[in-house]
């Protein structure tokens, strides 16, 4: 059952902390002889407290799993209270006045204990050495994954963060990383079960709860309407409130994520039960044919990224930590974030913000790669409690839409050659279905990520981790050939941060041996994800990346940033075509876990990389894309995902290298809400033109095709580019210019180019960023960019990959 949030008081100390040897202190009494306690925020981690005290560094993280960590504070009060511990990593103990109240072996379970207070008391939390626990003899699994080590982690309910060499720093998560709170035992509702659904356009709100000492039946209120609750047992009440014509909750690109406050009135008291949203989530086809979702009956192309914690060291759980990153996701047009099984369950604030911002959440169980001992009664009971707490905690969250059984458990076993009887995670799937049916029947269950085909990683079934374009070095055409149905992971590259972030990290030269420390790799592989990026640099620009890295490292990094942006846009454009089978694509990974060229599309400092800007363009709710259909010509696709009609002008222009127009067409379009249209180049031009240079009747008449969608007010809504003969990145004079212009109450950056400009990129001096970056300009084209987070009159430079000039502004 859920808790009445915002009613508990945070037990924020002050707390202090000390690190001891494993087993050095049997209990709190042994702490009195020790010196060296430091202040420690709660919620927080030991690494975070040590970092704040100058005793811990990301550059050389101190191992903590081999030690015992102790926290202590005092608590004052009178009478019985409930102490709640929302998350203790990982082998936790709670002591009050030297008496052991609680022992926990799971980082993912919350615990409550009743205490009788009479004055001031000593509260101590102990976190015993996880390293020693993992080192003791354990039953081995049927397979040993490459992802994480040691193998005994299969028995532990702790995050794999810090245990995955090659792509995650060795930062040990230890401590009370979620809130410690207190509340009185009586006088407020408890055991709250709050649910929403939509039936024929009517929102249905149901509640079951206990209200101690209620003189009269309480009243449930929502959206200005109410209904009295019925007492079904002493102090236990339930009721159902029908809300005709309730405003529905939508992902932010499709509509407004409307939330409605819920309260219970009991006598003179009003209890805030938080906010709820009303929406439906329905699969559009059988899972075996590929996951595809509709929200409120409207098909959604789910696009976004796989989430990473806001700070790997401190594991913060407040709105201030989550909000900037989630707003970047909204700005980029992301409609879904997946919290994968290698991470950890995020705090209430994360889900509250996703509810408010209209971001769908795919939540995995914290299971990944290992052969988990689900046959062990103790492990199974702990996992069942974990699932129940998760679903109860998020029982009214409209953004939660998919719950998955973990990450790459089935894939790991299948890739090692085991038959389906071994790799199928049937026990966890059954457990999850049962819990979802009982607690959140509105959710979609995914057995594992990936899963659903004859092999769990088949691209044309269920959900897949698609790395054809990417790690496997496949050409762009593979994104269509693979018939991807839903990519719950895709497009992993060693994404290079912007120069300012590299300078802060002291990683400005890719030839420096320290550079490799920020580049992710799969353990045991003889290649890393920089090799993947380099492959596409060579394929797109016809250069030797190794030679370029040696001779011109700055140019090497520039082309690396540009190549990733090209691959991201091209792949998503393929998947968003109206005729595409693909219903979703979640990029691996949202944010870097360490400084350097990590998987993140946002770097460790929270700054967008070239990949983020590319996705922002690729994910636009009003979008125009081009697809090369070979002998059938070039096809233009226009999508209006919004709930508003679209009146626009579509222009398709073919130009030669110097900018001379070889062919041009323009057409007015009217699209209804959530509608799309596809038009061939022949239809637009009204005649034959070798738009894809497929017929090869003599030299090509053009080197660039440019599609532009313009709104009724003249605003450019979307652009797309096609390069039939490849991308010429040789620097030359292209007539690039840039200047600041007054716009509203501030300034904007106007960029223009006489000839085609490839991968135009802006570098601001000081803080701030442009609204777009790493984009193309057509010959004679112009863009106006808002400058975000700048002070005064900003300065900087504008460059293009194919421009010899460097423009200062």
C-alpha positions in Angstrom: 0.0 0.0 0.0 1.1 3.5 -0.7 2.1 6.2 1.9 0.6 9.6 2.4 3.4 11.5 0.9 4.5 14.9 2.3 3.2 14.0 5.7 6.4 12.4 7.0 9.1 14.6 8.5 12.6 14.1 7.1 15.1 13.0 9.7 17.9 15.1 8.4 20.0 15.2 11.5 22.6 16.6 11.6 24.2 13.3 10.8 27.8 12.3 11.0 29.6 9.4 9.5 32.8 7.3 9.9 34.4 4.5 7.9 35.8 1.5 9.8 37.3 -1.8 8.9 34.9 -4.7 8.3 33.7 -6.0 11.6 35.8 -3.5 13.6 32.7 -2.4 15.5 30.2 -4.9 16.7 27.7 -2.3 17.6 27.2 1.5 18.3 28.9 1.2 21.7 32.2 0.6 19.9 31.9 3.9 18.1 32.5 6.0 21.2 36.2 5.3 21.2 36.6 6.4 17.6 37.6 9.7 16.2 37.3 11.0 12.7 33.5 11.4 12.2 32.6 13.8 9.3 29.3 15.5 8.5 27.1 13.4 6.2 24.0 14.5 4.5 21.0 12.1 4.6 19.7 11.1 2.2 23.1 10.6 0.6 26.0 8.3 0.2 29.3 7.7 2.0 31.2 8.6 -1.2 29.2 11.9 -1.4 30.0 12.8 2.2 33.7 11.9 1.7 33.8 14.0 -1.4 32.3 17.0 0.3 35.0 16.6 3.0 37.8 16.5 0.5 38.6 12.8 1.2 37.3 11.3 -2.0 37.9 12.0 -5.7 36.2 10.8 -8.9 39.6 10.7 -10.5 40.7 8.0 -8.0 37.6 6.7 -6.2 38.2 5.2 -2.8 36.8 1.6 -2.5 34.1 1.5 0.1 32.5 -1.9 -0.2 35.4 -3.5 1.7 34.6 -1.3 4.8 31.9 -0.8 7.3 30.2 2.6 7.2 28.5 4.1 10.3 26.0 7.0 10.4 24.7 8.5 13.7 22.4 11.2 14.9 20.0 11.9 17.7 16.2 11.9 17.6 14.0 13.5 20.2 10.3 13.0 20.9 7.5 11.6 23.0 5.3 8.6 22.3 5.2 6.1 19.5 6.4 7.0 16.1 7.2 5.2 12.8 10.7 5.5 11.4 10.9 4.8 7.6 14.0 4.0 5.7 13.3 4.4 2.0 16.6 3.0 0.8 19.8 1.6 2.4 22.7 0.5 0.3 23.1 -2.3 0.9 23.7 -4.5 4.0 22.0 -2.1 6.4 21.3 -2.1 10.2 19.3 0.3 12.3 20.2 0.7 16.0 18.2 2.8 18.5 20.0 3.4 21.9 22.3 0.4 21.2 19.4 -2.0 20.4 19.3 -3.5 16.9 15.9 -2.8 15.3 16.3 -3.8 11.7 18.6 -5.6 9.4 18.3 -5.3 5.6 20.0 -7.1 2.7 18.4 -5.2 -0.1 19.2 -1.7 -1.4 15.8 -1.7 -3.1 13.4 -2.3 -0.2 12.0 0.4 2.1 11.5 -0.5 5.8 9.4 0.8 8.6 9.9 0.3 12.3 7.8 1.5 15.3 9.7 3.1 18.2 8.7 4.4 21.6 10.3 7.8 22.2 10.8 9.4 25.6 13.2 12.3 25.3 16.4 12.2 23.2 17.7 9.0 21.7 20.7 7.8 19.7 20.0 6.5 16.2 22.7 4.7 14.4 22.8 3.2 10.9 25.5 0.6 10.0 26.3 -0.5 6.5 28.3 -3.7 6.6 31.0 -4.6 4.1 29.3 -5.8 0.9 32.7 -6.9 -0.4 33.1 -9.4 2.3 29.6 -10.7 1.8 30.2 -11.2 -1.9 33.5 -12.9 -1.2 32.0 -15.7 0.9 31.1 -19.0 -0.9 27.9 -18.7 -3.1 26.2 -21.1 -5.4 27.4 -20.3 -8.9 25.0 -19.6 -11.7 24.7 -21.5 -15.0 26.6 -18.7 -16.8 29.0 -15.9 -15.9 28.2 -12.6 -17.6 30.8 -10.3 -19.1 29.0 -7.2 -18.0 29.7 -7.2 -14.2 31.9 -8.8 -11.7 32.0 -10.7 -9.3 29.6 -13.5 -10.1 28.2 -13.5 -6.6 26.3 -10.3 -7.4 23.6 -12.6 -8.7 22.6 -13.1 -5.0 22.8 -9.5 -4.0 20.0 -6.9 -4.3 22.2 -4.0 -5.0 22.9 -1.8 -8.0 25.4 -2.9 -10.6 26.7 0.6 -10.9 30.3 0.5 -9.8 30.6 -3.2 -10.7 30.8 -2.9 -14.5 34.4 -2.3 -15.6 34.7 -0.8 -19.0 31.8 1.5 -18.9 31.1 2.6 -15.4 33.5 4.1 -12.9 34.2 2.1 -9.7 32.1 4.2 -7.4 30.7 2.2 -4.5 27.1 3.0 -3.6 27.0 2.8 0.2 24.8 4.6 2.7 21.2 5.8 3.3 20.8 7.0 -0.3 17.1 7.6 0.1 15.2 9.5 2.8 14.9 8.6 6.4 11.6 10.0 7.8 9.5 9.9 11.0 5.8 10.2 11.6 3.3 9.8 14.3 1.5 6.4 14.5 -2.0 7.7 14.5 -4.1 10.5 13.1 -3.6 10.3 9.4 -4.7 7.9 6.6 -2.5 4.8 6.0 -2.5 1.8 3.7 -3.6 4.0 0.8 -4.5 2.2 -2.4 -5.2 4.9 -5.1 -6.0 4.0 -8.7 -7.1 5.6 -11.9 -8.5 4.4 -15.2 -10.5 5.7 -18.1 -13.8 4.1 -19.2 -15.4 5.5 -22.4 -13.9 9.0 -21.8 -14.8 9.1 -18.1 -12.1 9.1 -15.5 -12.5 6.7 -12.7 -10.7 7.3 -9.4 -10.9 4.6 -6.7 -9.4 4.6 -3.3 -9.1 2.3 -0.3 -7.5 3.6 2.9 -7.5 3.5 6.6 -8.5 6.6 8.6 -8.0 6.1 12.3 -10.6 7.6 14.6 -12.9 8.9 11.8 -16.1 10.1 13.3 -17.9 10.2 9.9 -17.2 8.6 6.6 -14.4 10.6 4.8 -15.0 12.3 1.4 -12.8 11.7 -1.6 -12.3 14.9 -3.8 -10.8 15.4 -7.2 -11.3 18.0 -10.0 -13.8 19.9 -7.9 -16.0 16.9 -7.5 -16.4 14.5 -4.5 -18.0 11.3 -3.2 -18.3 9.9 0.4 -16.4 6.8 1.1 -17.9 3.6 2.5 -16.6 1.9 5.7 -15.9 -1.7 4.8 -14.2 -2.6 8.1 -13.5 -0.6 11.3 -11.5 2.4 10.2 -11.2 1.1 6.6 -12.9 3.0 3.8 -13.2 2.8 0.1 -15.0 4.5 -2.8 -15.2 5.2 -6.5 -15.4 8.7 -8.0 -16.5 9.0 -11.7 -15.2 12.1 -13.5 -16.9 12.5 -16.9 -15.0 14.6 -19.4 -11.9 14.7 -17.3 -8.9 16.3 -19.0 -6.6 13.4 -19.9 -2.9 13.1 -19.4 -0.8 13.1 -22.6 2.9 12.8 -23.4 4.1 16.3 -23.9 4.4 16.2 -27.7 0.9 14.8 -28.2 -1.0 17.1 -25.8 -0.9 18.4 -22.2 0.2 16.2 -19.3 -2.8 17.2 -17.1 -2.7 16.3 -13.5 -5.4 16.5 -10.9 -5.1 17.0 -7.2 -6.7 14.4 -4.9 -7.6 14.9 -1.3 -9.6 13.1 1.4 -11.6 15.2 3.9 -12.3 13.7 7.3 -14.1 15.9 9.7 -12.2 19.2 10.0 -9.0 17.7 8.5 -8.0 17.5 4.8 -5.3 15.1 3.7 -3.5 15.7 0.4 -3.1 12.4 -1.5 -1.0 14.1 -4.3 -1.9 14.4 -8.0 -3.0 11.8 -10.5 -3.4 11.6 -14.2 -6.0 9.8 -16.3 -4.8 8.0 -19.4 -4.8 4.6 -21.1 -1.8 2.6 -22.4 -2.6 -0.1 -24.9 -0.5 -2.3 -27.1 -1.3 -2.0 -30.8 -0.1 -5.5 -31.8 0.8 -8.8 -30.1 4.2 -8.5 -28.3 5.7 -11.2 -30.5 5.1 -8.9 -33.5 6.8 -6.0 -31.8 6.0 -3.7 -28.9 3.9 -0.8 -30.1 2.0 1.5 -27.8 -1.0 3.8 -27.9 -1.8 6.5 -25.4 -5.5 7.3 -25.1 -6.0 5.4 -28.3 -3.3 7.4 -30.3 -0.3 5.5 -31.6 3.0 6.9 -30.1 6.5 6.7 -31.6 8.3 6.3 -28.3 11.6 8.1 -28.5 14.1 9.0 -25.9 17.0 7.5 -24.0 18.1 5.1 -21.3 18.3 7.0 -18.1 21.4 7.3 -15.8 21.5 8.8 -12.3 21.9 12.5 -12.0 25.1 12.0 -10.0 26.7 8.6 -9.7 28.6 9.6 -6.5 25.9 11.2 -4.3 22.8 9.5 -5.9 20.6 12.6 -5.2 16.9 12.2 -4.9 15.6 15.8 -5.0 13.9 17.8 -7.7 16.8 20.2 -8.0 19.0 17.3 -9.2 16.5 15.8 -11.6 14.8 18.9 -13.1 17.6 20.3 -15.4 18.2 16.9 -17.0 14.5 16.1 -17.4 13.9 19.5 -18.9 16.6 18.8 -21.4 14.8 15.6 -22.3 11.6 17.5 -23.0 13.5 20.2 -25.0 14.9 17.4 -27.1 11.4 16.1 -27.9 11.9 12.9 -25.9 8.7 11.1 -25.0 10.1 8.1 -23.1 13.0 7.4 -20.7 13.9 3.8 -19.7 15.3 3.1 -16.3 17.3 0.0 -17.1 18.1 -3.0 -14.9 21.8 -2.0 -14.5 20.8 1.2 -12.7 18.7 1.8 -9.6 15.1 2.7 -8.9 14.7 6.5 -9.0 13.1 8.6 -6.2 9.7 10.1 -6.0 10.9 13.4 -7.4 12.0 11.8 -10.7 8.5 10.3 -11.3 6.7 13.4 -10.1 8.6 15.4 -12.7 8.0 12.9 -15.5 4.3 13.1 -14.6 4.4 16.9 -14.7 6.5 17.2 -17.9 4.8 14.4 -19.9 7.6 11.9 -20.2 6.7 8.2 -20.4 8.7 6.0 -18.1 9.8 2.4 -18.9 10.9 0.9 -15.6 13.0 -2.3 -15.5 13.4 -4.4 -12.5 17.0 -4.2 -11.2 18.0 -7.4 -12.8 20.7 -7.6 -15.5 22.7 -10.3 -17.3 23.0 -12.7 -14.3 21.5 -16.1 -13.8 19.5 -15.0 -10.8 18.5 -17.6 -8.1 14.8 -17.3 -8.5 14.4 -20.9 -7.2 15.8 -19.7 -3.8 12.8 -18.9 -1.5 14.6 -16.1 0.2 15.7 -14.4 -3.0 12.3 -14.9 -4.5 10.5 -13.4 -1.5 12.8 -10.3 -1.6 12.2 -9.8 -5.3 8.4 -10.1 -4.9 8.5 -7.5 -2.1 10.6 -5.3 -4.3 8.1 -5.5 -7.1 5.2 -4.9 -4.8 6.8 -1.8 -3.2 7.7 -0.4 -6.6 4.2 -0.7 -8.0 2.6 0.6 -4.8 5.0 3.6 -4.6 4.1 4.5 -8.2 0.4 3.4 -8.1 -1.0 6.7 -9.4 1.9 7.8 -11.7 0.5 8.3 -15.2 3.9 8.5 -16.7 4.8 5.0 -15.8 3.7 2.8 -18.7 6.0 -0.2 -19.1 7.5 -2.5 -16.5 10.2 -4.8 -17.7 11.7 -7.9 -16.1 15.3 -6.6 -16.4 18.0 -6.0 -18.9 19.8 -8.6 -21.1 19.2 -11.6 -18.8 17.7 -13.6 -21.6 20.1 -12.2 -24.2 23.2 -13.1 -22.1 22.2 -16.8 -21.8 21.0 -17.1 -25.4 24.3 -15.6 -26.7 26.2 -18.1 -24.8 24.3 -20.9 -26.7 21.8 -22.0 -24.1 18.4 -23.3 -25.3 15.2 -21.4 -24.6 14.4 -23.7 -21.7 17.4 -22.1 -20.0 17.4 -18.5 -21.2 13.7 -17.8 -20.9 13.2 -15.8 -17.7 9.8 -17.4 -17.1 9.8 -17.1 -13.3 10.4 -13.4 -13.2 7.9 -12.8 -16.0 5.2 -14.7 -14.2 6.0 -12.8 -11.0 5.8 -9.5 -12.8 2.5 -10.3 -14.5 0.9 -11.4 -11.3 2.0 -8.2 -9.4 1.0 -5.9 -12.2 -2.4 -7.5 -12.6 -3.0 -7.0 -8.9 -1.6 -3.5 -8.4 -1.2 -1.7 -11.8 -3.3 -3.4 -14.4 -3.0 -0.4 -16.7 0.7 -1.1 -17.3 2.4 -3.0 -20.2 4.7 -5.9 -19.1 7.8 -6.6 -21.1 9.4 -10.0 -20.0 12.9 -8.8 -20.5 14.8 -6.2 -22.5 15.4 -7.5 -25.2 12.9 -10.3 -25.7 10.1 -11.6 -27.9 11.6 -13.4 -30.8 13.0 -16.8 -31.7 16.1 -15.4 -30.0 15.6 -12.7 -27.4 17.7 -10.2 -29.4 15.9 -10.8 -32.7 15.4 -7.3 -34.2 12.1 -8.0 -35.9 10.1 -9.1 -32.8 9.2 -7.9 -29.3 11.8 -5.4 -28.2 15.4 -5.4 -29.3 18.7 -3.8 -28.4 19.6 -2.6 -31.9 23.2 -1.9 -32.6 23.3 -2.8 -36.3 23.9 0.9 -37.1 26.4 1.5 -34.4 28.4 -1.1 -32.6 28.2 -3.6 -35.5 29.2 -1.1 -38.1 26.3 -1.7 -40.4 25.4 0.8 -43.1 22.4 3.2 -42.7 20.3 0.8 -44.8 20.4 -1.8 -42.0 18.0 0.3 -39.9 15.3 -0.6 -42.4 16.6 -4.1 -43.3 16.6 -5.2 -39.7 12.8 -4.5 -39.4 13.3 -3.1 -35.9 10.0 -3.1 -34.1 11.0 -1.4 -30.9 14.6 -0.5 -29.9 14.7 -0.3 -26.1 18.4 0.4 -26.6 20.2 1.7 -29.7 22.8 4.0 -31.2 25.6 3.7 -28.7 28.7 5.7 -29.5 31.6 7.3 -27.7 30.0 10.7 -28.0 32.6 13.6 -27.7 31.6 16.4 -25.4 31.9 20.0 -26.4 35.4 21.7 -25.9 34.5 23.5 -22.7 33.6 20.2 -21.0 36.8 18.5 -22.2 38.9 21.5 -21.0 37.3 21.2 -17.5 38.1 17.5 -17.4 41.6 18.0 -18.7 40.9 15.8 -21.7 41.6 18.0 -24.7 43.9 15.7 -26.6 42.6 12.3 -27.7 46.2 11.1 -28.0 46.7 11.5 -24.3 46.7 8.1 -22.6 44.2 9.5 -20.0 41.6 9.9 -22.9 40.9 6.2 -23.1 39.7 6.2 -19.5 36.5 8.0 -20.6 35.8 5.8 -23.5 33.3 2.9 -22.8 34.0 -0.7 -24.0 32.4 -4.1 -23.4 34.5 -6.2 -21.1 36.5 -8.8 -23.1 36.0 -7.0 -26.5 39.1 -6.0 -28.5 37.4 -2.8 -29.6 35.8 0.1 -27.9 33.0 2.5 -28.8 35.5 5.1 -30.1 36.3 2.5 -32.8 32.6 2.5 -33.6 32.5 6.3 -34.0 35.7 6.2 -36.0 34.1 3.7 -38.4 31.4 6.2 -39.3 33.8 9.1 -39.5 35.6 7.2 -42.2 32.5 6.0 -44.0 30.8 9.5 -44.0 33.8 11.7 -44.8 36.3 9.5 -46.6 39.1 10.1 -44.2 41.5 7.9 -42.2 40.4 8.4 -38.5 43.6 7.0 -37.1 45.8 9.3 -39.2 43.6 12.3 -38.5 43.8 11.6 -34.8 47.5 11.5 -35.0 48.0 14.5 -37.2 45.1 16.8 -36.4 43.4 15.8 -33.1 41.1 18.9 -33.1 39.7 18.0 -36.6 39.4 14.4 -35.5 37.1 15.4 -32.6 35.1 17.7 -34.8 34.4 15.1 -37.4 33.6 12.6 -34.6 31.0 15.0 -33.2 29.5 15.6 -36.7 29.5 11.9 -37.6 27.5 10.9 -34.5 24.9 13.6 -35.3 24.5 12.4 -38.8 24.0 8.8 -37.8 21.5 9.7 -35.1 19.4 11.8 -37.4 19.5 9.3 -40.3 18.5 6.3 -38.2 15.6 8.0 -36.4 14.4 9.5 -39.7 14.2 6.0 -41.1 12.2 4.8 -38.2 9.8 7.7 -38.1 8.7 7.2 -41.8 4.9 6.6 -41.8 5.4 3.2 -43.4 8.1 2.2 -40.9 7.5 -0.9 -38.7 9.4 0.7 -35.8 7.4 2.0 -32.9 10.2 3.2 -30.6 13.8 4.0 -30.3 15.6 4.7 -27.0 19.2 5.8 -27.3 21.9 4.3 -25.1 22.7 6.4 -23.0 21.2 9.6 -21.5 24.1 11.0 -19.5 27.7 10.2 -19.1 28.7 8.5 -15.8 32.2 10.0 -15.9 34.1 12.8 -17.8 35.2 12.0 -21.3 33.7 10.6 -24.5 31.1 8.4 -22.9 27.8 6.9 -24.3 25.8 9.9 -23.0 24.1 12.3 -25.3 24.5 14.7 -22.3 27.9 14.9 -20.7 28.7 14.4 -17.0 28.5 18.2 -16.4 24.9 18.2 -17.9 25.9 19.9 -21.1 24.3 18.6 -24.4 26.6 17.0 -26.9 26.3 16.9 -30.7 24.1 13.8 -30.4 21.6 15.6 -28.2 21.2 18.4 -30.8 20.8 15.8 -33.5 18.1 14.0 -31.5 16.4 17.3 -30.8 16.0 17.7 -34.6 15.1 14.0 -35.2 12.5 13.9 -32.4 10.6 17.1 -33.4 6.8 16.5 -33.0 6.3 18.4 -36.4 8.8 16.8 -38.6 9.9 16.5 -42.2 12.3 13.7 -43.3 13.7 12.3 -46.6 14.2 8.7 -47.5 16.2 7.3 -50.4 13.9 4.8 -52.2 16.4 4.1 -55.0 14.7 3.8 -58.4 11.5 5.1 -56.8 13.1 8.4 -56.1 13.4 10.5 -53.0 10.4 10.5 -50.7 9.4 13.4 -48.4 7.6 12.5 -45.3 5.8 15.1 -43.1 4.5 14.2 -39.6 2.2 16.2 -37.4 2.2 14.5 -34.0 0.5 17.4 -32.2 -3.1 17.8 -31.3 -3.4 20.8 -33.6 -4.0 21.0 -37.3 -1.0 22.0 -39.4 -1.0 24.4 -42.4 2.4 24.6 -44.0 4.5 24.8 -47.1 6.8 22.0 -48.2 9.7 22.9 -50.5 12.2 20.4 -52.1 15.3 21.8 -53.7 18.1 20.1 -55.6 21.3 22.0 -55.9 24.8 21.5 -57.3 28.0 22.0 -55.3 28.2 25.7 -56.1 24.5 26.2 -55.1 23.0 26.3 -58.6 19.4 24.9 -58.5 18.9 21.8 -60.6 15.2 21.3 -59.7 12.8 22.7 -57.2 9.2 22.1 -56.1 6.9 23.7 -53.6 3.5 22.6 -52.2 1.0 23.8 -49.6 -0.1 21.2 -47.1 -2.9 20.9 -44.6 -2.5 18.1 -42.1 -4.9 17.2 -39.4 -3.8 16.5 -35.8 -1.6 13.4 -35.4 -1.5 12.9 -39.2 1.2 12.3 -41.7 1.8 12.3 -45.5 4.4 10.8 -47.8 5.2 12.3 -51.2 7.6 11.1 -53.8 10.0 13.5 -55.5 8.2 12.7 -58.8 4.9 13.7 -57.3 6.3 17.0 -55.9 8.2 17.9 -59.1 5.5 16.6 -61.5 8.2 15.0 -63.7 11.1 12.7 -63.7 14.3 13.8 -62.1 17.0 11.4 -60.9 16.6 12.5 -57.3 18.6 9.6 -55.8 21.2 9.4 -58.6 20.1 5.8 -59.1 19.7 5.8 -62.9 23.1 7.4 -63.6 22.3 8.9 -67.0 25.5 10.9 -67.2 26.9 13.1 -64.4 24.7 13.8 -61.4 22.9 17.1 -61.7 23.0 17.8 -58.0 25.0 17.0 -54.8 22.4 18.1 -52.3 18.6 17.7 -51.8 17.1 20.0 -49.2 13.6 19.6 -47.8 12.1 22.5 -45.9 8.8 22.7 -44.0 7.6 26.2 -43.3 4.6 27.2 -41.1 1.9 29.6 -42.1 3.8 32.5 -40.4 7.0 31.8 -42.3 8.7 29.9 -39.4 10.9 27.0 -40.5 9.5 24.0 -38.7 11.8 21.3 -40.0 14.5 20.6 -42.5 16.1 17.5 -44.0 19.1 16.9 -46.2 20.1 14.1 -48.6 23.6 13.6 -50.1 23.3 11.4 -53.1 27.0 11.3 -53.7 28.2 11.5 -50.1 29.4 14.3 -47.9 32.3 16.5 -49.1 33.9 17.7 -45.9 37.0 19.2 -47.5 37.4 22.7 -46.0 36.8 25.6 -48.5 35.5 29.1 -48.7 31.7 28.8 -48.4 30.7 32.3 -47.5 29.9 31.5 -43.8 28.8 34.5 -41.7 27.4 35.1 -38.2 26.3 38.1 -36.2 24.2 38.9 -33.2 20.8 40.5 -33.8 18.3 42.0 -31.4 15.4 39.6 -30.7 12.8 40.3 -28.1 14.5 41.3 -24.9 17.8 39.7 -25.8 20.0 38.7 -28.7 20.0 35.9 -31.2 22.7 34.5 -33.3 22.1 34.8 -37.1 24.1 32.4 -39.2 24.1 32.3 -43.0 26.1 30.6 -45.8 26.4 31.3 -49.5 27.2 27.6 -50.2 26.1 24.5 -48.4 27.5 24.4 -44.9 28.0 21.0 -43.4 27.6 20.5 -39.6 27.6 24.1 -38.6 28.7 24.4 -35.0 28.8 27.2 -32.5 31.2 27.5 -29.6 30.3 30.1 -27.0 32.9 31.7 -24.8 31.7 31.4 -21.2 28.5 29.8 -20.0 25.5 29.1 -22.2 24.6 27.2 -25.4 22.8 27.7 -28.7 19.3 26.4 -29.2 20.7 24.2 -32.0 24.1 23.0 -33.1 25.8 20.7 -35.5 23.2 21.4 -38.2 23.4 21.9 -42.0 22.6 25.0 -44.0 21.4 24.9 -47.6 23.1 27.2 -50.1 21.9 30.7 -49.3 20.4 29.4 -46.1 20.1 31.3 -42.8 19.3 30.3 -39.2 18.5 32.3 -36.1 19.5 30.6 -32.9 18.4 31.5 -29.4 21.3 31.7 -27.0 20.4 29.9 -23.7 22.0 30.7 -20.4 24.2 33.5 -21.6 25.0 36.7 -19.8 25.3 40.1 -21.4 26.4 40.2 -25.0 27.9 36.8 -25.7 31.0 36.1 -27.9 32.2 33.0 -29.6 32.9 31.3 -33.0 31.0 29.6 -35.7 32.5 26.9 -37.9 31.3 24.3 -40.4 33.0 21.0 -41.2 33.5 22.0 -44.8 34.4 25.6 -44.2 37.9 27.0 -44.2 36.7 30.2 -42.5 36.3 30.7 -38.8 33.7 33.3 -38.0 33.8 35.3 -34.7 30.9 37.1 -33.3 
